[in-house]
């Protein structure tokens, strides 16, 4: 069996097993609908919500906030991570406070963010950016500090400028780590989006989940969860594809190693 067939086949078997367990729980063990809805009820809810267009405004609201917050947090993390990796002075002054901010539960500071930035898009973007920030920040520092020392020595011998070394040696060396952080942050950004919509929103998938919980409409809650899963999986896969395409030297290196083995 080829690797592509395995990549599709194994998850498909797992999905089939989980679907069988789900159907058995509802049909055989008579689990009430207000605890676990049937797959058919979830599909009907998804069809009604998206074909009739009721869910699209909520979907795009969550998607837009997640995208803007993710991009903001990732860019800020890359810049600050590069400063910390390049400057010991900057690290001494700011790194402890960045770690302290990360250690603070974001749910606890969500009401404070709401007071500062209001009930609109800004507060949601700030919370999502905070959730996104730390994995990219730490991975940027780690990747840059693991740059091959021999390459750095070679650049010194060639009298390369600090900017040249950063752009052509350190940044490519850290690219794999950075993309790993970006993949992790996709899921965290969705968590931030949902939490922000729980705290204050009249639109979005998180708002729909909260509204459905009041009415015990579990089918709608499942439908929104599946919608969030689609965004998360698509974002993670996109980062994975960009990683393979842009950081091509890692792919070539692993291929060379496999050929030698």
N, C-alpha and C positions, 0 to 999 in steps of 0.2 A: 504494500500500500504506500502511495506517495505521501510526502510530508503535507501537501495541501489537502489531500483527502483525510489524513489523520487530523489535521487542524480543524476540519469541518465535522468529521464523523464523531470524534470523541465528545465534543460539547453537545452535539445533537443527541447522542445517547443519554447524556446526563439530563438534558432538557426533557427528553421523553420519560425518563424515570421520575423526575420531579412532577411532571404533568400527571402521570399515573397516580402518584401519591396524593396530589391535590384533588383529583377527581374521586379517588377512593375515600378521602377524608370527608368530602361533601356527600357523596352518594351512598357509600357503604356504612360509614360511621355516623351519618346524619348530623354532621356539625352544622349548627344554625347559620343562616345567611349573615346575621349581624356579627359573626366572628370571622368566618371565611366564606366569601361568595363563590359561586361556581364559576369555572372558566367562561362558560357561556354568558353569564351576567356581566363579567368584566369586558368581554368582547363587545357585547351589546352597548355597554356604556361608552367604550372607546369609539365605536361606530357612530353612535348618536352624537357624541361630543365633537368629533372631528369632521364627520361628513356634514352635519348640520351647522358646523362652524362655531359652536359654543366654546370649545376649548382653545381655539387658535389664538385669541387675544391673550389668554392666560399663558399659553405656551411661549409665545413670542415675548411677552413681558418678562418672564423668568429667563428666557434665553438671552435677551438683550442685556439685562442686568448682570447675568453671569459672565457674558462675554466681555463687557466693559470692565467689570470688577476684576476679572481674571487677567486681562491685559494690563490693567493699572498695577495690580499687585505684582505680577511677574516682571514688568519693566522696572518698577521700583526695587524689587529684590535683586535683579541683575546689576543695577547701578550701585546699590549699597554693598552688595556682596563683592563687587569688584573693588570698591574703595577699601573695604575691610581686608581683602586679600592682598592689596597693594600697599596699604599704609598701616603700619603698626600703631602710629599715633592715633589715626582715626579709630582703629579697633579699640584701643585703650579707653577712649572717650565715650564711644557710642555702643559698642557690642554688648556690654552688660544690660543696658536699657532696652535694646532690641530683644534680647533673650527674656527679660522681665515682661515685656509687652506680649511676647509669644506665650509665656507661661500663664498669662491672665486669661481665664475662660471667656471666650468671645460672647457667649450667651449673657454673661454677667455685665459686660460693657455695652451690649446692644441698646438698652434704654438710654444710656449716656450718649451714644452715637446718635440716637433719635433726637435727643434734646439739642445737640450741637448742629446736626445737619438737616433736621426736619423730617417730614413724612414722605418726601418725594424720592426720586431715584438716587439722589446723592448719598443718603444714609445707607441704602442697600449696597451701592457700589463700594463704599468705605468698608463695610463689614465683610463683603466678599473679598476685597483686596487684602484685608487683614488675614483672612483664612488662607488665601493663596500664597501669601508672602513667604513664610518661613521655609518650606521645603526648597523653593528655588534659591532663596538666600543662602542657606547652609550648603546646598549642593554646588552653588557657584564658588563659594570659598573653598570647599573641599577639592573641587576639580582643579582650581587654579593653583592650589598649594601642592598638588600632586604632579605638577609639570616636571617632565624629565630634566633632571639637573644637568645632564650632559648637553642638552639643547640650550639651556640657559647660559652655560659656560661658553658654548660656541657663539652665541649672540654677543656675549661680552667681548670675546676675542675679535669679532667682526665690527665692534664699536656700534652695534645697533642701538637705536634710541629706545627709550622706555616704552613709548607708544607703539613702536614697531614690534617689540617683543610681546607686548600685551595683545595686539591684534593678530599677530601671525604665529605665536607660540602658545601663550597662556590660554587665550580664548578657545582656539581649536582643541587644546588639551582638555579643557573643562567642558567642552560641548556635550559629551556623553552624560556627564553628571547633571548638567543643566537640564537636558531633556528628560532625564529621570525625575528631576524635581518638578518639571512642567507636567508630566503625566500624573504624578501624585496630586498635584494642585488642582487638576480638573475636577476630581471628586470633591475635594475640600471646598472649591468654589461653589459647587451645587449645594453643599451643606450650608454655606454662608447665605446663599440665595433663599433657601427654604426657611432658615432661621429668621432672616430679615423680613420675610413675608408673614411669618407667624407673629412677629412683634408688631408690625404695622403695615398693612397693605389691604387694598380692596381689589387686588388683581394678582394673578400669578398662580402657579401650580401649588405653591405652599399655602396660599390663601384658600384654594379649592379644598385642599386636604383638611385644613382647619375647619372650614365650613361644613364639610361632609362629616367630620367627627362629631359635630354638634347634633346632626340629624341621624347619626349611626348609619350613614350611607357608605358601607365598606366597599362596595363595588366602585364607587367614584374614587375612593382613596386608593384602591389598587390601580385604577386606570391612571391616576396622576403619578403614582409611583413608577409605573411602567414608562410613562412619558419622561420622567426624570432619568430613568435608566437608559433610555434611548439617547438622551443628550449626553449623559456621562460616558457611555460606551463609544458614541461617535467621536466625542472630544478626545478620549484616550487613544482610540485608533488613529485619529488624525495626527496626534503627537507622535505616535509610534511610526507612522509612515514618514513624517517629516524628519524624525530621528534617523531613519534608515537612508533617506534621500540626501539629507544635508551633511550628516556625519558619516560620509561614505568611507572614510579611511578606516573606521572601526570595522565596518563590514568586510572590507578588503583584507584587513589584518586577520580577522577570524577565519576567512576563507583560506588564506595562506597557511595558517596554522593547521586547519583541517586537512589540507593537501599534504603537508609534511607528516601528519600522523598516519 
